[in-house]
Amino acid sequence: MASASRMPAVFVGHGGGPLPVLQPDSRVSVELGKVMGRLPERPKAIVVVSAHWETDVVTVSTAEHPDLLYDYGGFPPEAYKLAYRAPGSPELAARIQGLLADLSCNTDSTRGWDHGVFIPLMLVNPAADIPVVAMSVLRSQSAGAHVEIGRRLRGLREEGILILGSGYSFHNFEYMFARDPQVRAAGVR
């Protein structure tokens, strides 16, 4: 079922934890809010590849109504009351599992959406009316394996499914926010 135009693969930073949602005038928030308007058409579904979900074997969410994982700490109470009620898509998750069958792909019906999924989506699609499947990244961080996964999934884009990479590969905050320059330098060795 081809789409009128090919959906892009989009990669976004989602800011610090819930901050983009708590600070709606921030640059991250404003830019995330522009994503839908830059797409060739409204996505039929969204696959969010979250940097906050690492597994040994790529895994996709299959829950119809996932809970949210407030996988951050030290924020105001309202950060732990955020809601995003987009539907999951077990059907799309099954298709992805099929596309990745010979590479191995697990499913998870119990894990909720981490902030790498729900925070950017609250700004990209605040109506929460597009089905979403969350996908893990490989703990091995193998570039070759991730490229092959992307190659296998690219046909979904022809069907109007948005693939959204969320989060940067660097999350070592111990080094990133260290006051001691020697500690910061150790983080890039």
N, C-alpha and C positions, 0 to 999 in steps of 0.2 A: 504494500500500500504506500506508494510513493507520495511525497509531499510536493507542494507547488515549487518549493525551493529548498535547497540543502541547508539544514540547520548547522550553525557553527559549533565547534567545541570551544567553550569559554572557560578561562582560568581566572579566578578571582582570589584576592586576599580578603579575609573577612574581619580584619582588625583584631583587637584584643578582646577575646571572650565575647561578652554581650555589648561591648561599647558601641558598635555601630548602631544598634537599636536604641541604646540609652542616650546616645548623642546624635540625634537625627540630622544635625547640621554639619557633621564632620565630613571630610572629603570622602572617606570610605563609604559612608552612608549615602551620600549624594550620588556617587558613581555607581554603586550597586543598584540604586533606584532607577538608573538609566538603562540597565541591561535589557529589559524587555522591549523598550522602544528601539533598540538597535538590532533586534533580531528580524529576520526576513518575514516571519509570521509567528503567531502564537504557538508555543510548543504543545504537542499532544501529551508529552510526559517529560520529566526531567530526571536524569540520572546524575546524582551528586557523588563525586569521588572525593571522599573526605580525608584530609591529612590527619585527622584525629581518630581514625579507625585503622589500625595496623593489624594484619593477620598473616599467618604463614601461608595460607591459601586465600586467594581473592574470594570475598564473601559479599553477597548482596542481601539486602533486607527484603523480607517477604510479608511483613505485617501489613494488614489492611489499614490499621489506625495506630501507627507507632506512637509511643510515649516519647517525651523529650528527655535527653540526658543533660543535666546542667553540669557539664564536666569542666567547670571553672570554679574559682573560689575568690573570696575577698571583695565581692561586689555588693552593691546595695540590695536590700530585700526584693525589690521589684525585678531584679535580674533572675530570680528563682521562681517567678510567677509568669514568665513569658509563655505564650501559647502559640502554636502553629499547627493547625489542624488539617493540613492537606492530606488527601488520601494516599495510602501506599498503593503499589501495583504488583500484587503477586504474579500476575500474568507476564508483565514485563520482566520481572526478576527471573521467572522460569525461562523466558527467551534468552536472557543474558547467560544464564547457566548453560543453556544449550549451545550458545555461540562459543562458550569457553570450555565446553565439556572435556576436550582432550588436554586442556591445560589444567584442569581441576578448578572447580568453582563451587563453593559451599553456599548454603542459604541460612539465614538466621531470622526466625519469626518472632524473637523475643527482644532483641536489642533495639533500644530506642534510637532516635536521631540525635547525634551529638551536635555541639554548637557549630561545627563545621558544615552541618547540613541546615539546621533551622535558622541560624542567625542570617546568613546571606539570603536565604529564601524569604525571610520576613520582609526584606527590602526589595528583592528582585520580583517577587510575586506575593504581595501582601494579601491578596484575595484568597490565597491558599486553595485555589480551585483547579490546580493541575496535579495529576498523580506524580508521586516521587518515589524513586528507588535510591537508597543509599548504597554505596559500594566502598569497600575497604581498599586500602593500598597495601602492597606487600611489605611485610616487615623487613625483608631482605633489601629493599630499596633498589632492586635490580632494574636499571634503566631498560635493558633489553626486554625483560619480561613485561614491563609496563607498556613499552612501545607495541609489543605483540598484542597485548590486551586491547589497546586502543585501535589497532588495525582490525581486530575481530569485531569491535563494536561500531566501527565507522558507518556501516550500513544503516544503523539505527537513525543516523542523522538524515538520511535520505527519506525517512518516514516521518520527519518532523519532531524527532526526539532530541532534546537538548542534552548535551553532556557537559556538565559543569564541574570543573576541578576546583576544589575549595581548600584554601590554605597553602602556605608556603612550605617548602621542605625543611626550613630552618625553624625549629621550635625550642632550641636549647637556651632558655631564658636565663639560666645560671650564668652563661657566658655573655649573652646579649646585653644584660642589664648590670653587669659587674662594674663596680666603680674603679676597681684596680685594673689599670691598662694591661698588666701582665696576665691577669685572669682572662680578660677579653681576647687577648692575642692567642692564648692557649686554645680558645674555641674555634679558631680557624686553621689550626695545624692539621 
